[in-house]
Amino acid sequence: MLPLVLVRMMHYFGEFARWQYLRHFSPDDVFWLNVNQLYRFAEKMRVDSTPVFLFGEESPGTTVQDQYLIMLMLSLLSSGNLTQRQFNFSYHILCLVSNRMSLHPEYAEDASFVVVLNEAKPAMRPVGDMAGDAARYWSTADMVEIIHGWATVMEGGRLPPELKPLIEPGIDAGLLRMLCREWAAQPVRFERAERTAVTNRNLEVAHRLSLLHRLIRQPDEASQVQTRQADTDSFDDAANIRIYGFVTSRKRDRSTLALAPLSGEAAVPAAQARDEFLRWTVDNVSQTGLGVTLDALGNEWVSLGGLVGYRDVDSNNWSLGLIRRVKRANQRERIYLGLETLSSRPVAASLRPVDSKLIDPTLPQEMVWLSGHISLFVPFDRGGRRINALIMPISCYTLGKQYYMTARGKHFQIALGKVLEKGSDWCLAEIELVKALEKLPIVM
């Protein structure tokens, strides 16, 4: 019974580690020392590769080494940039292909990863021959070749038979390509924006589309009786642009701007109740975003792909960002987040269908502005390409649907393109200009 006992012990260690990763924690040093010593004991008893049925003959055969390798390979995905579904899918992928790897005590040039059995550490890339009889090496070449083949099939519009029971929303060939990179037989080098450490910088943070829309439009509503000279030629500011297909030209509008009127809701002073906002501490900044730390208490809503607005405590201008990385620190009351900045100058907008005079009168008041659906115009750069996009309630999205958009007193007829990002109640979609309008048409 010893092989079965050890396999089940390793399996339950793996279940504990997986539960930690799914909650964006990482197992501590004591855990890894126990796991590594358990595998060393299995080797000593010469049962590390003895096949057994984990839970009866109806379950697939496995070994202590298979279960150990699954756990070690999962530890390489602990950077906090996978959703729960993606991480769980990665686990099931490993269950299918773990038998294509094997541990060896001898170093070889083609070794992909190493674990040291007398240390309290998970898997890592080998740095030459790590002296000592406790080092165990393995290659991922065969495993990655299989995953690469599955990704190729999925990119061709088909599903590999082995993966059909595992496919869920958010699982695609892009995830398989990412796994091929993370588990590559040899390290894959790629450029990453340089991070600069920051001290003594705090942010005020808000979330939920309706609140963000209200905060972003406040300066316009507060200054509705004032005139404003356009002094920049920036595509990030809808007040200073004339859009002709978003391509042909930009022209500085030197006339007095007719700012959008209030929607019936009193403008909230910009300085009102600053203490009501969440406070996050900036750790580092890069060309594409921020790294921040925050208290777990009061931030339970935080999740990968979440939409947030933030500003410096001494500023009135809000920026928009997406949560790309979630990592809980060893002190469990603190969380580290990686934010991708979408726009530092988002513009509040209103959407009205071109084929309807009125929108649904039963919509909550906070979801309506200027007699249309609330939305946020956010042009941004991604992959070396300038993208004109709109954040809107997800119920408003239909590919190709046309809307009248009002932003900073200007009117446009637009068509919705593909969805770039999606949350529980919002989506970020590309938009294409149909034409600029002097005023909104009256739909009978």
C-alpha positions as a Markdown table, in Angstrom:
| # | Residue | x | y | z |
|---|---|---|---|---|
| 1 | Met | 0.0 | 0.0 | 0.0 |
| 2 | Leu | 3.0 | 2.4 | 0.4 |
| 3 | Pro | 3.0 | 3.6 | -3.3 |
| 4 | Leu | -0.7 | 4.4 | -3.1 |
| 5 | Val | -0.3 | 6.2 | 0.3 |
| 6 | Leu | 2.5 | 8.3 | -1.0 |
| 7 | Val | 0.7 | 9.2 | -4.3 |
| 8 | Arg | -2.4 | 10.3 | -2.3 |
| 9 | Met | -0.2 | 12.3 | 0.1 |
| 10 | Met | 1.4 | 14.1 | -2.9 |
| 11 | His | -1.9 | 14.6 | -4.5 |
| 12 | Tyr | -3.4 | 16.3 | -1.4 |
| 13 | Phe | -0.3 | 18.5 | -1.1 |
| 14 | Gly | -1.0 | 19.5 | -4.7 |
| 15 | Glu | -4.6 | 20.2 | -3.9 |
| 16 | Phe | -3.6 | 22.5 | -1.1 |
| 17 | Ala | -1.1 | 24.3 | -3.3 |
| 18 | Arg | -3.6 | 24.7 | -6.1 |
| 19 | Trp | -6.2 | 26.2 | -3.7 |
| 20 | Gln | -3.5 | 28.7 | -2.5 |
| 21 | Tyr | -2.7 | 29.7 | -6.1 |
| 22 | Leu | -6.3 | 30.1 | -7.0 |
| 23 | Arg | -6.6 | 32.7 | -4.2 |
| 24 | His | -3.4 | 34.4 | -5.4 |
| 25 | Phe | -1.4 | 33.2 | -2.4 |
| 26 | Ser | 1.8 | 31.1 | -2.5 |
| 27 | Pro | 2.7 | 28.1 | -0.3 |
| 28 | Asp | 5.3 | 28.9 | 2.3 |
| 29 | Asp | 8.8 | 27.5 | 2.8 |
| 30 | Val | 7.6 | 24.8 | 5.3 |
| 31 | Phe | 5.2 | 23.5 | 2.7 |
| 32 | Trp | 7.9 | 23.1 | 0.0 |
| 33 | Leu | 10.4 | 21.5 | 2.5 |
| 34 | Asn | 7.7 | 18.9 | 3.4 |
| 35 | Val | 6.9 | 18.2 | -0.3 |
| 36 | Asn | 10.5 | 17.9 | -1.4 |
| 37 | Gln | 11.3 | 15.6 | 1.5 |
| 38 | Leu | 8.2 | 13.5 | 0.8 |
| 39 | Tyr | 9.5 | 12.9 | -2.8 |
| 40 | Arg | 13.0 | 12.1 | -1.5 |
| 41 | Phe | 11.4 | 9.5 | 0.8 |
| 42 | Ala | 9.5 | 8.0 | -2.2 |
| 43 | Glu | 12.8 | 7.8 | -4.1 |
| 44 | Lys | 14.5 | 6.1 | -1.1 |
| 45 | Met | 11.8 | 3.5 | -1.0 |
| 46 | Arg | 12.0 | 3.1 | -4.8 |
| 47 | Val | 8.3 | 3.7 | -5.3 |
| 48 | Asp | 8.6 | 7.2 | -6.9 |
| 49 | Ser | 7.7 | 5.7 | -10.4 |
| 50 | Thr | 5.4 | 2.9 | -9.3 |
| 51 | Pro | 2.0 | 3.3 | -11.1 |
| 52 | Val | -1.1 | 3.2 | -9.1 |
| 53 | Phe | -4.8 | 4.1 | -9.5 |
| 54 | Leu | -5.3 | 7.3 | -7.4 |
| 55 | Phe | -9.0 | 6.7 | -6.5 |
| 56 | Gly | -9.9 | 3.3 | -7.8 |
| 57 | Glu | -9.6 | 1.7 | -11.2 |
| 58 | Glu | -12.0 | 4.2 | -12.8 |
| 59 | Ser | -9.3 | 7.0 | -12.2 |
| 60 | Pro | -6.3 | 7.3 | -14.5 |
| 61 | Gly | -3.0 | 5.7 | -13.4 |
| 62 | Thr | -0.4 | 8.0 | -11.9 |
| 63 | Thr | 2.8 | 8.0 | -9.8 |
| 64 | Val | 4.4 | 10.0 | -7.0 |
| 65 | Gln | 6.7 | 11.6 | -9.6 |
| 66 | Asp | 3.7 | 12.6 | -11.8 |
| 67 | Gln | 1.9 | 14.3 | -8.9 |
| 68 | Tyr | 5.2 | 16.0 | -7.8 |
| 69 | Leu | 5.9 | 17.4 | -11.3 |
| 70 | Ile | 2.3 | 18.7 | -11.6 |
| 71 | Met | 2.8 | 20.7 | -8.4 |
| 72 | Leu | 6.3 | 21.9 | -9.5 |
| 73 | Met | 5.1 | 23.1 | -12.9 |
| 74 | Leu | 2.1 | 24.9 | -11.4 |
| 75 | Ser | 4.5 | 26.8 | -9.1 |
| 76 | Leu | 5.9 | 28.4 | -12.3 |
| 77 | Leu | 2.5 | 30.0 | -13.0 |
| 78 | Ser | 2.2 | 31.8 | -9.6 |
| 79 | Ser | 2.8 | 35.4 | -10.9 |
| 80 | Gly | -0.9 | 36.2 | -10.5 |
| 81 | Asn | -1.7 | 37.0 | -14.1 |
| 82 | Leu | -4.1 | 34.0 | -14.8 |
| 83 | Thr | -7.8 | 33.9 | -13.9 |
| 84 | Gln | -9.1 | 31.0 | -11.8 |
| 85 | Arg | -10.5 | 29.3 | -14.9 |
| 86 | Gln | -7.2 | 29.7 | -16.8 |
| 87 | Phe | -5.2 | 28.4 | -13.8 |
| 88 | Asn | -7.5 | 25.4 | -13.3 |
| 89 | Phe | -7.3 | 24.6 | -17.1 |
| 90 | Ser | -3.5 | 24.7 | -16.8 |
| 91 | Tyr | -3.7 | 22.1 | -14.0 |
| 92 | His | -5.8 | 19.8 | -16.1 |
| 93 | Ile | -3.4 | 20.2 | -19.0 |
| 94 | Leu | -0.6 | 19.0 | -16.6 |
| 95 | Cys | -2.6 | 16.0 | -15.6 |
| 96 | Leu | -2.7 | 15.0 | -19.2 |
| 97 | Val | 1.0 | 15.5 | -20.1 |
| 98 | Ser | 3.0 | 15.1 | -16.8 |
| 99 | Asn | 4.0 | 11.6 | -17.8 |
| 100 | Arg | 6.0 | 13.2 | -20.7 |
| 101 | Met | 8.5 | 14.5 | -18.1 |
| 102 | Ser | 10.8 | 12.6 | -15.7 |
| 103 | Leu | 13.2 | 13.6 | -13.0 |
| 104 | His | 16.9 | 12.8 | -13.2 |
| 105 | Pro | 19.7 | 13.4 | -10.7 |
| 106 | Glu | 22.3 | 14.1 | -13.4 |
| 107 | Tyr | 22.6 | 17.5 | -15.0 |
| 108 | Ala | 22.2 | 17.7 | -18.8 |
| 109 | Glu | 22.5 | 20.6 | -21.2 |
| 110 | Asp | 18.9 | 20.2 | -22.2 |
| 111 | Ala | 17.6 | 20.5 | -18.6 |
| 112 | Ser | 14.7 | 22.9 | -18.4 |
| 113 | Phe | 14.1 | 23.1 | -14.7 |
| 114 | Val | 15.5 | 21.9 | -11.4 |
| 115 | Val | 14.4 | 21.4 | -7.8 |
| 116 | Val | 16.7 | 20.8 | -4.8 |
| 117 | Leu | 15.2 | 18.2 | -2.5 |
| 118 | Asn | 16.9 | 19.4 | 0.7 |
| 119 | Glu | 15.8 | 23.0 | 0.2 |
| 120 | Ala | 12.5 | 24.8 | 0.9 |
| 121 | Lys | 12.0 | 26.0 | -2.6 |
| 122 | Pro | 9.8 | 25.2 | -5.6 |
| 123 | Ala | 11.0 | 24.6 | -9.2 |
| 124 | Met | 13.4 | 27.1 | -10.9 |
| 125 | Arg | 15.5 | 27.4 | -14.0 |
| 126 | Pro | 18.9 | 25.7 | -13.6 |
| 127 | Val | 22.1 | 27.8 | -13.5 |
| 128 | Gly | 24.7 | 25.3 | -14.7 |
| 129 | Asp | 25.2 | 22.1 | -12.8 |
| 130 | Met | 23.9 | 22.7 | -9.3 |
| 131 | Ala | 26.3 | 20.6 | -7.2 |
| 132 | Gly | 24.9 | 18.0 | -4.8 |
| 133 | Asp | 23.0 | 14.8 | -4.9 |
| 134 | Ala | 19.7 | 16.6 | -3.9 |
| 135 | Ala | 19.3 | 18.3 | -7.3 |
| 136 | Arg | 16.7 | 16.8 | -9.7 |
| 137 | Tyr | 16.5 | 18.0 | -13.3 |
| 138 | Trp | 13.9 | 17.5 | -16.0 |
| 139 | Ser | 13.2 | 18.6 | -19.6 |
| 140 | Thr | 9.9 | 20.0 | -20.8 |
| 141 | Ala | 10.6 | 19.6 | -24.6 |
| 142 | Asp | 8.2 | 16.7 | -25.2 |
| 143 | Met | 5.5 | 18.2 | -23.1 |
| 144 | Val | 5.7 | 21.7 | -24.8 |
| 145 | Glu | 5.6 | 20.1 | -28.2 |
| 146 | Ile | 2.3 | 18.5 | -27.4 |
| 147 | Ile | 0.8 | 21.8 | -26.1 |
| 148 | His | 2.2 | 23.6 | -29.1 |
| 149 | Gly | 0.4 | 21.2 | -31.4 |
| 150 | Trp | -2.9 | 21.7 | -29.5 |
| 151 | Ala | -2.5 | 25.5 | -29.9 |
| 152 | Thr | -2.0 | 25.1 | -33.6 |
| 153 | Val | -5.2 | 23.1 | -34.0 |
| 154 | Met | -7.2 | 25.6 | -32.0 |
| 155 | Glu | -5.8 | 28.5 | -34.1 |
| 156 | Gly | -7.2 | 26.6 | -37.1 |
| 157 | Gly | -10.7 | 26.8 | -35.6 |
| 158 | Arg | -10.9 | 23.2 | -34.3 |
| 159 | Leu | -10.7 | 21.7 | -30.8 |
| 160 | Pro | -8.3 | 18.9 | -30.0 |
| 161 | Pro | -10.4 | 15.9 | -28.8 |
| 162 | Glu | -8.3 | 15.7 | -25.6 |
| 163 | Leu | -9.2 | 19.3 | -24.6 |
| 164 | Lys | -13.0 | 19.3 | -25.5 |
| 165 | Pro | -14.1 | 18.5 | -21.9 |
| 166 | Leu | -11.8 | 21.2 | -20.5 |
| 167 | Ile | -12.8 | 24.2 | -22.7 |
| 168 | Glu | -14.5 | 27.1 | -20.9 |
| 169 | Pro | -14.9 | 30.8 | -21.6 |
| 170 | Gly | -11.5 | 32.5 | -21.5 |
| 171 | Ile | -9.7 | 29.4 | -22.7 |
| 172 | Asp | -8.2 | 29.8 | -26.1 |
| 173 | Ala | -5.0 | 29.2 | -28.2 |
| 174 | Gly | -3.5 | 32.4 | -26.7 |
| 175 | Leu | -3.4 | 30.7 | -23.2 |
| 176 | Leu | -1.8 | 27.6 | -24.7 |
| 177 | Arg | 0.9 | 29.8 | -26.3 |
| 178 | Met | 1.5 | 31.5 | -23.0 |
| 179 | Leu | 1.9 | 28.1 | -21.3 |
| 180 | Cys | 4.4 | 27.1 | -24.0 |
| 181 | Arg | 6.4 | 30.3 | -23.2 |
| 182 | Glu | 6.3 | 29.8 | -19.4 |
| 183 | Trp | 7.2 | 26.1 | -19.6 |
| 184 | Ala | 9.5 | 26.4 | -22.5 |
| 185 | Ala | 12.4 | 23.9 | -22.7 |
| 186 | Gln | 14.8 | 26.9 | -22.6 |
| 187 | Pro | 14.1 | 30.4 | -21.2 |
| 188 | Val | 12.3 | 32.7 | -23.6 |
| 189 | Arg | 13.6 | 36.2 | -23.6 |
| 190 | Phe | 11.1 | 39.0 | -24.2 |
| 191 | Glu | 11.1 | 42.8 | -23.6 |
| 192 | Arg | 9.4 | 44.2 | -20.6 |
| 193 | Ala | 8.9 | 47.8 | -19.6 |
| 194 | Glu | 11.4 | 48.9 | -17.1 |
| 195 | Arg | 10.0 | 49.5 | -13.6 |
| 196 | Thr | 11.1 | 52.5 | -11.5 |
| 197 | Ala | 10.6 | 52.2 | -7.7 |
| 198 | Val | 8.5 | 54.9 | -6.1 |
| 199 | Thr | 8.2 | 56.1 | -2.5 |
| 200 | Asn | 5.6 | 58.3 | -0.7 |
| 201 | Arg | 3.0 | 58.3 | -3.5 |
| 202 | Asn | -0.6 | 57.4 | -2.8 |
| 203 | Leu | -3.6 | 57.0 | -5.0 |
| 204 | Glu | -7.3 | 57.5 | -4.5 |
| 205 | Val | -9.2 | 54.7 | -6.2 |
| 206 | Ala | -12.7 | 54.1 | -7.3 |
| 207 | His | -14.4 | 51.3 | -9.3 |
| 208 | Arg | -17.8 | 50.5 | -10.9 |
| 209 | Leu | -18.6 | 52.1 | -14.2 |
| 210 | Ser | -21.4 | 54.4 | -13.0 |
| 211 | Leu | -19.2 | 55.9 | -10.3 |
| 212 | Leu | -16.3 | 56.3 | -12.6 |
| 213 | His | -18.4 | 58.1 | -15.2 |
| 214 | Arg | -19.7 | 60.5 | -12.6 |
| 215 | Leu | -16.3 | 61.3 | -11.3 |
| 216 | Ile | -14.7 | 61.8 | -14.8 |
| 217 | Arg | -17.5 | 64.1 | -15.9 |
| 218 | Gln | -17.4 | 66.3 | -12.8 |
| 219 | Pro | -14.9 | 68.9 | -14.0 |
| 220 | Asp | -17.0 | 69.5 | -17.1 |
| 221 | Glu | -20.2 | 69.9 | -15.2 |
| 222 | Ala | -18.6 | 72.1 | -12.6 |
| 223 | Ser | -17.3 | 74.5 | -15.3 |
| 224 | Gln | -20.3 | 74.5 | -17.5 |
| 225 | Val | -20.8 | 78.2 | -17.3 |
| 226 | Gln | -17.2 | 78.9 | -18.2 |
| 227 | Thr | -15.6 | 79.1 | -21.6 |
| 228 | Arg | -12.4 | 77.3 | -22.3 |
| 229 | Gln | -9.7 | 77.8 | -25.0 |
| 230 | Ala | -8.3 | 74.6 | -26.5 |
| 231 | Asp | -4.6 | 74.9 | -26.0 |
| 232 | Thr | -3.4 | 71.4 | -26.9 |
| 233 | Asp | -3.6 | 69.2 | -30.0 |
| 234 | Ser | -4.1 | 65.9 | -28.2 |
| 235 | Phe | -6.2 | 63.0 | -29.3 |
| 236 | Asp | -6.7 | 62.1 | -25.7 |
| 237 | Asp | -9.0 | 65.1 | -25.2 |
| 238 | Ala | -12.3 | 64.8 | -27.1 |
| 239 | Ala | -12.8 | 68.6 | -26.6 |
| 240 | Asn | -9.8 | 69.4 | -28.8 |
| 241 | Ile | -10.4 | 67.2 | -31.8 |
| 242 | Arg | -12.3 | 66.9 | -34.9 |
| 243 | Ile | -12.6 | 63.3 | -36.0 |
| 244 | Tyr | -12.7 | 62.3 | -39.6 |
| 245 | Gly | -12.5 | 58.6 | -39.6 |
| 246 | Phe | -10.1 | 58.9 | -36.7 |
| 247 | Val | -7.4 | 59.0 | -39.4 |
| 248 | Thr | -7.4 | 62.0 | -41.8 |
| 249 | Ser | -6.7 | 65.1 | -39.7 |
| 250 | Arg | -6.8 | 66.8 | -36.4 |
| 251 | Lys | -7.7 | 70.4 | -36.0 |
| 252 | Arg | -7.4 | 72.6 | -33.0 |
| 253 | Asp | -10.8 | 74.1 | -32.2 |
| 254 | Arg | -10.2 | 77.7 | -31.2 |
| 255 | Ser | -13.8 | 78.6 | -30.8 |
| 256 | Thr | -15.6 | 78.7 | -27.5 |
| 257 | Leu | -16.7 | 75.2 | -26.5 |
| 258 | Ala | -20.3 | 74.6 | -25.6 |
| 259 | Leu | -19.8 | 72.3 | -22.7 |
| 260 | Ala | -22.4 | 69.6 | -22.0 |
| 261 | Pro | -25.2 | 70.6 | -19.7 |
| 262 | Leu | -25.9 | 68.9 | -16.5 |
| 263 | Ser | -28.0 | 65.8 | -16.7 |
| 264 | Gly | -30.4 | 66.9 | -13.9 |
| 265 | Glu | -28.0 | 65.5 | -11.3 |
| 266 | Ala | -26.2 | 68.2 | -9.3 |
| 267 | Ala | -22.5 | 68.4 | -9.9 |
| 268 | Val | -20.5 | 67.1 | -7.0 |
| 269 | Pro | -17.6 | 69.3 | -5.9 |
| 270 | Ala | -14.2 | 67.9 | -6.9 |
| 271 | Ala | -12.9 | 68.2 | -3.4 |
| 272 | Gln | -15.9 | 66.5 | -1.7 |
| 273 | Ala | -15.3 | 63.6 | 0.6 |
| 274 | Arg | -11.8 | 62.6 | -0.5 |
| 275 | Asp | -11.6 | 60.4 | 2.5 |
| 276 | Glu | -14.4 | 58.2 | 1.0 |
| 277 | Phe | -12.1 | 56.9 | -1.7 |
| 278 | Leu | -9.9 | 53.8 | -1.2 |
| 279 | Arg | -6.2 | 54.6 | -0.7 |
| 280 | Trp | -3.5 | 52.5 | -2.5 |
| 281 | Thr | 0.3 | 52.9 | -2.2 |
| 282 | Val | 2.4 | 53.0 | -5.4 |
| 283 | Asp | 5.4 | 50.7 | -5.4 |
| 284 | Asn | 6.7 | 51.2 | -8.9 |
| 285 | Val | 5.8 | 52.8 | -12.2 |
| 286 | Ser | 6.6 | 51.7 | -15.8 |
| 287 | Gln | 5.8 | 53.0 | -19.3 |
| 288 | Thr | 2.6 | 50.9 | -19.4 |
| 289 | Gly | 1.3 | 51.1 | -15.8 |
| 290 | Leu | 1.8 | 50.9 | -12.0 |
| 291 | Gly | 2.5 | 48.4 | -9.3 |
| 292 | Val | 0.6 | 49.1 | -6.1 |
| 293 | Thr | 0.0 | 47.6 | -2.7 |
| 294 | Leu | -3.2 | 47.8 | -0.7 |
| 295 | Asp | -5.0 | 46.4 | 2.3 |
| 296 | Ala | -7.0 | 43.2 | 1.7 |
| 297 | Leu | -9.7 | 44.5 | 4.0 |
| 298 | Gly | -12.0 | 46.7 | 2.1 |
| 299 | Asn | -10.7 | 45.6 | -1.3 |
| 300 | Glu | -12.4 | 42.2 | -1.6 |
| 301 | Trp | -13.8 | 43.3 | -5.0 |
| 302 | Val | -10.3 | 43.2 | -6.6 |
| 303 | Ser | -10.0 | 40.7 | -9.3 |
| 304 | Leu | -8.0 | 40.1 | -12.5 |
| 305 | Gly | -9.3 | 42.2 | -15.4 |
| 306 | Gly | -11.1 | 44.6 | -13.1 |
| 307 | Leu | -11.7 | 48.3 | -14.2 |
| 308 | Val | -10.4 | 50.9 | -11.8 |
| 309 | Gly | -10.1 | 54.7 | -11.8 |
| 310 | Tyr | -7.3 | 56.3 | -9.9 |
| 311 | Arg | -5.7 | 59.7 | -9.2 |
| 312 | Asp | -3.0 | 61.2 | -7.1 |
| 313 | Val | -4.3 | 62.6 | -3.8 |
| 314 | Asp | -3.5 | 66.1 | -4.8 |
| 315 | Ser | -5.0 | 65.9 | -8.3 |
| 316 | Asn | -8.5 | 66.2 | -9.7 |
| 317 | Asn | -7.8 | 64.2 | -13.0 |
| 318 | Trp | -8.8 | 60.6 | -13.1 |
| 319 | Ser | -7.0 | 57.9 | -15.0 |
| 320 | Leu | -8.4 | 54.5 | -16.0 |
| 321 | Gly | -6.6 | 51.2 | -15.6 |
| 322 | Leu | -7.1 | 47.4 | -15.8 |
| 323 | Ile | -5.9 | 45.0 | -13.1 |
| 324 | Arg | -3.4 | 42.6 | -14.8 |
| 325 | Arg | -1.7 | 41.0 | -11.9 |
| 326 | Val | -2.9 | 40.0 | -8.4 |
| 327 | Lys | -0.5 | 38.7 | -5.8 |
| 328 | Arg | -1.1 | 38.3 | -2.1 |
| 329 | Ala | 1.9 | 39.0 | 0.0 |
| 330 | Asn | 3.1 | 36.7 | 2.8 |
| 331 | Gln | 1.5 | 39.1 | 5.2 |
| 332 | Arg | -2.0 | 38.1 | 4.2 |
| 333 | Glu | -3.5 | 41.4 | 5.0 |
| 334 | Arg | -1.7 | 43.0 | 2.0 |
| 335 | Ile | -2.2 | 42.6 | -1.8 |
| 336 | Tyr | 0.1 | 43.5 | -4.7 |
| 337 | Leu | -1.5 | 44.6 | -8.0 |
| 338 | Gly | -0.2 | 45.3 | -11.4 |
| 339 | Leu | -2.2 | 47.9 | -13.3 |
| 340 | Glu | -2.2 | 48.6 | -17.0 |
| 341 | Thr | -3.0 | 52.2 | -17.7 |
| 342 | Leu | -5.6 | 52.6 | -20.4 |
| 343 | Ser | -5.9 | 56.4 | -20.4 |
| 344 | Ser | -4.8 | 59.3 | -18.3 |
| 345 | Arg | -7.4 | 61.5 | -19.9 |
| 346 | Pro | -10.7 | 59.5 | -20.3 |
| 347 | Val | -13.7 | 61.5 | -21.6 |
| 348 | Ala | -17.3 | 61.0 | -20.4 |
| 349 | Ala | -19.6 | 60.2 | -23.2 |
| 350 | Ser | -23.3 | 59.4 | -23.8 |
| 351 | Leu | -24.6 | 56.8 | -26.3 |
| 352 | Arg | -28.0 | 56.8 | -28.0 |
| 353 | Pro | -29.0 | 54.1 | -30.6 |
| 354 | Val | -29.5 | 55.6 | -34.1 |
| 355 | Asp | -32.7 | 53.6 | -34.6 |
| 356 | Ser | -34.4 | 54.7 | -31.4 |
| 357 | Lys | -35.6 | 58.0 | -30.1 |
| 358 | Leu | -35.4 | 57.0 | -26.4 |
| 359 | Ile | -33.5 | 54.5 | -24.4 |
| 360 | Asp | -35.1 | 52.1 | -21.9 |
| 361 | Pro | -36.9 | 54.4 | -19.4 |
| 362 | Thr | -36.6 | 51.8 | -16.7 |
| 363 | Leu | -32.8 | 52.1 | -16.5 |
| 364 | Pro | -31.3 | 53.3 | -13.2 |
| 365 | Gln | -30.6 | 57.0 | -13.2 |
| 366 | Glu | -26.9 | 56.4 | -12.6 |
| 367 | Met | -26.7 | 54.6 | -15.9 |
| 368 | Val | -28.2 | 57.5 | -17.9 |
| 369 | Trp | -26.5 | 60.7 | -18.9 |
| 370 | Leu | -27.7 | 63.3 | -21.5 |
| 371 | Ser | -30.6 | 61.1 | -22.3 |
| 372 | Gly | -28.3 | 58.2 | -23.3 |
| 373 | His | -26.3 | 55.3 | -21.9 |
| 374 | Ile | -23.2 | 56.3 | -19.9 |
| 375 | Ser | -19.8 | 55.4 | -21.6 |
| 376 | Leu | -16.2 | 56.4 | -21.5 |
| 377 | Phe | -14.1 | 57.4 | -24.5 |
| 378 | Val | -10.6 | 56.0 | -24.0 |
| 379 | Pro | -8.1 | 56.2 | -27.0 |
| 380 | Phe | -5.0 | 54.2 | -26.1 |
| 381 | Asp | -1.9 | 52.5 | -27.5 |
| 382 | Arg | -1.6 | 48.7 | -27.6 |
| 383 | Gly | 0.8 | 46.6 | -29.6 |
| 384 | Gly | 2.2 | 49.7 | -31.4 |
| 385 | Arg | -1.2 | 50.6 | -32.6 |
| 386 | Arg | -3.4 | 53.6 | -31.7 |
| 387 | Ile | -6.9 | 52.3 | -30.7 |
| 388 | Asn | -10.1 | 54.3 | -30.4 |
| 389 | Ala | -12.3 | 52.5 | -27.9 |
| 390 | Leu | -15.3 | 53.0 | -25.7 |
| 391 | Ile | -16.1 | 51.5 | -22.3 |
| 392 | Met | -19.9 | 50.9 | -22.1 |
| 393 | Pro | -22.4 | 48.8 | -20.3 |
| 394 | Ile | -22.1 | 45.3 | -21.6 |
| 395 | Ser | -25.9 | 45.2 | -22.4 |
| 396 | Cys | -25.3 | 47.9 | -25.0 |
| 397 | Tyr | -22.8 | 45.9 | -27.0 |
| 398 | Thr | -23.6 | 44.3 | -30.4 |
| 399 | Leu | -20.9 | 43.9 | -33.0 |
| 400 | Gly | -21.5 | 46.5 | -35.8 |
| 401 | Lys | -24.3 | 48.3 | -34.0 |
| 402 | Gln | -24.4 | 52.1 | -34.6 |
| 403 | Tyr | -24.8 | 54.8 | -31.9 |
| 404 | Tyr | -24.9 | 58.5 | -31.7 |
| 405 | Met | -22.0 | 59.5 | -29.3 |
| 406 | Thr | -21.9 | 62.8 | -27.5 |
| 407 | Ala | -18.6 | 63.8 | -25.7 |
| 408 | Arg | -17.7 | 67.3 | -24.6 |
| 409 | Gly | -20.4 | 68.9 | -26.6 |
| 410 | Lys | -19.5 | 67.2 | -29.8 |
| 411 | His | -21.6 | 64.6 | -31.6 |
| 412 | Phe | -20.5 | 61.6 | -33.7 |
| 413 | Gln | -22.1 | 58.6 | -35.3 |
| 414 | Ile | -20.1 | 55.5 | -34.5 |
| 415 | Ala | -20.1 | 51.8 | -35.1 |
| 416 | Leu | -19.0 | 49.2 | -32.6 |
| 417 | Gly | -16.1 | 46.9 | -33.4 |
| 418 | Lys | -14.6 | 43.9 | -31.6 |
| 419 | Val | -14.5 | 43.6 | -27.8 |
| 420 | Leu | -11.0 | 44.1 | -26.4 |
| 421 | Glu | -11.8 | 43.6 | -22.7 |
| 422 | Lys | -14.8 | 42.5 | -20.7 |
| 423 | Gly | -15.9 | 42.8 | -17.1 |
| 424 | Ser | -19.0 | 41.6 | -15.2 |
| 425 | Asp | -21.1 | 44.6 | -16.3 |
| 426 | Trp | -19.0 | 46.5 | -18.8 |
| 427 | Cys | -16.9 | 45.9 | -22.0 |
| 428 | Leu | -14.2 | 47.8 | -23.8 |
| 429 | Ala | -14.8 | 47.8 | -27.6 |
| 430 | Glu | -13.1 | 49.3 | -30.5 |
| 431 | Ile | -15.2 | 52.0 | -32.3 |
| 432 | Glu | -15.2 | 53.2 | -35.9 |
| 433 | Leu | -16.4 | 56.7 | -36.9 |
| 434 | Val | -19.2 | 56.8 | -39.4 |
| 435 | Lys | -19.4 | 60.5 | -39.5 |
| 436 | Ala | -19.1 | 63.7 | -37.4 |
| 437 | Leu | -22.4 | 65.5 | -36.7 |
| 438 | Glu | -23.2 | 69.2 | -36.2 |
| 439 | Lys | -26.1 | 68.2 | -34.0 |
| 440 | Leu | -27.9 | 65.0 | -33.0 |
| 441 | Pro | -30.7 | 64.0 | -35.5 |
| 442 | Ile | -34.2 | 63.7 | -34.3 |
| 443 | Val | -35.4 | 60.1 | -34.6 |
| 444 | Met | -39.2 | 59.9 | -35.2 |
